[in-house]
Amino acid sequence: FEASGAKRLSVLTPYVREVNETLVEELTRRGFEIVNIGSFNIDSDFDATRIPSDAIAAAGRDLCDPSADVLFVSCTALRACLG
């Protein structure tokens, strides 16, 4: 985010509400504004690897707010290709 100057984020995660709340708190503490957040509400990294990449891409396109600087797709278990 630093390299691009992004401050306003749309966030997509596979996480459950409690994990998302912690993520939003940390990002906010670091000076980012969370425009919106969307989730697949999954509580297992193993299950997150099973989310099809086309479903991740579609969710990212639907979620990304035009006022956001970037879409942040969080979780190294997600197999995302949004290009």
SEGUMI-388486 format. One record per residue (C-alpha): residue number from 1; residue in one letter; x, y, z. Coordinates in Angstrom, 2 decimals, always signed. Layout:
N
(NUM, a, (X, Y, Z));
...
END
This chain:
83
(1, f, (+0.00, +0.00, +0.00));
(2, e, (+2.89, +2.30, +0.76));
(3, a, (+4.31, +2.09, -2.76));
(4, s, (+0.97, +2.96, -4.35));
(5, g, (-0.05, +5.56, -1.78));
(6, a, (-3.27, +3.65, -1.08));
(7, k, (-5.15, +4.77, +2.03));
(8, r, (-8.78, +3.83, +1.31));
(9, l, (-9.31, +0.08, +1.11));
(10, s, (-12.02, -2.31, +0.02));
(11, v, (-11.22, -5.59, +1.80));
(12, l, (-12.15, -9.15, +0.80));
(13, t, (-11.38, -12.06, +3.13));
(14, p, (-12.41, -15.65, +3.70));
(15, y, (-12.58, -14.96, +7.46));
(16, v, (-15.35, -15.08, +10.05));
(17, r, (-16.66, -11.86, +11.64));
(18, e, (-14.35, -11.94, +14.67));
(19, v, (-11.22, -12.23, +12.54));
(20, n, (-12.44, -9.49, +10.19));
(21, e, (-13.03, -7.19, +13.16));
(22, t, (-9.43, -7.69, +14.30));
(23, l, (-8.14, -7.10, +10.77));
(24, v, (-10.14, -3.88, +10.41));
(25, e, (-8.91, -2.66, +13.82));
(26, e, (-5.29, -3.28, +12.83));
(27, l, (-5.58, -1.68, +9.40));
(28, t, (-7.34, +1.33, +10.94));
(29, r, (-4.65, +1.59, +13.63));
(30, r, (-2.08, +1.71, +10.83));
(31, g, (-3.84, +4.69, +9.24));
(32, f, (-6.01, +3.06, +6.58));
(33, e, (-9.66, +3.80, +5.99));
(34, i, (-11.75, +0.70, +5.36));
(35, v, (-14.36, +1.67, +2.79));
(36, n, (-16.08, -1.74, +2.93));
(37, i, (-15.38, -5.36, +3.71));
(38, g, (-16.73, -8.60, +2.30));
(39, s, (-16.15, -12.16, +3.41));
(40, f, (-16.77, -15.78, +2.55));
(41, n, (-17.21, -16.41, +6.34));
(42, i, (-14.94, -19.45, +6.47));
(43, d, (-13.13, -20.48, +9.65));
(44, s, (-10.58, -22.90, +8.17));
(45, d, (-7.54, -22.19, +5.99));
(46, f, (-8.04, -25.60, +4.41));
(47, d, (-11.59, -24.66, +3.37));
(48, a, (-10.37, -21.27, +2.12));
(49, t, (-8.13, -23.08, -0.38));
(50, r, (-11.26, -24.64, -1.86));
(51, i, (-12.89, -21.36, -2.85));
(52, p, (-12.72, -21.29, -6.65));
(53, s, (-10.58, -18.49, -8.06));
(54, d, (-13.43, -17.35, -10.30));
(55, a, (-15.64, -16.93, -7.20));
(56, i, (-12.91, -14.86, -5.54));
(57, a, (-12.53, -12.70, -8.66));
(58, a, (-16.29, -12.18, -8.94));
(59, a, (-16.57, -11.27, -5.26));
(60, g, (-13.68, -8.84, -5.62));
(61, r, (-15.23, -7.14, -8.64));
(62, d, (-18.60, -6.87, -6.89));
(63, l, (-17.09, -5.63, -3.63));
(64, c, (-14.52, -3.10, -4.77));
(65, d, (-15.94, +0.33, -4.09));
(66, p, (-15.14, +3.01, -6.69));
(67, s, (-14.02, +5.33, -3.88));
(68, a, (-11.40, +2.82, -2.65));
(69, d, (-7.79, +3.19, -3.73));
(70, v, (-7.31, -0.59, -3.86));
(71, l, (-8.98, -3.92, -3.26));
(72, f, (-7.08, -5.82, -0.55));
(73, v, (-7.65, -9.58, -0.78));
(74, s, (-6.46, -10.91, +2.56));
(75, c, (-5.35, -14.48, +3.31));
(76, t, (-2.46, -16.37, +1.78));
(77, a, (-4.68, -19.48, +1.57));
(78, l, (-6.88, -17.83, -1.08));
(79, r, (-5.92, -18.70, -4.61));
(80, a, (-6.82, -15.41, -6.23));
(81, c, (-6.05, -14.05, -9.64));
(82, l, (-7.99, -10.86, -10.21));
(83, g, (-6.05, -9.64, -13.26));
END
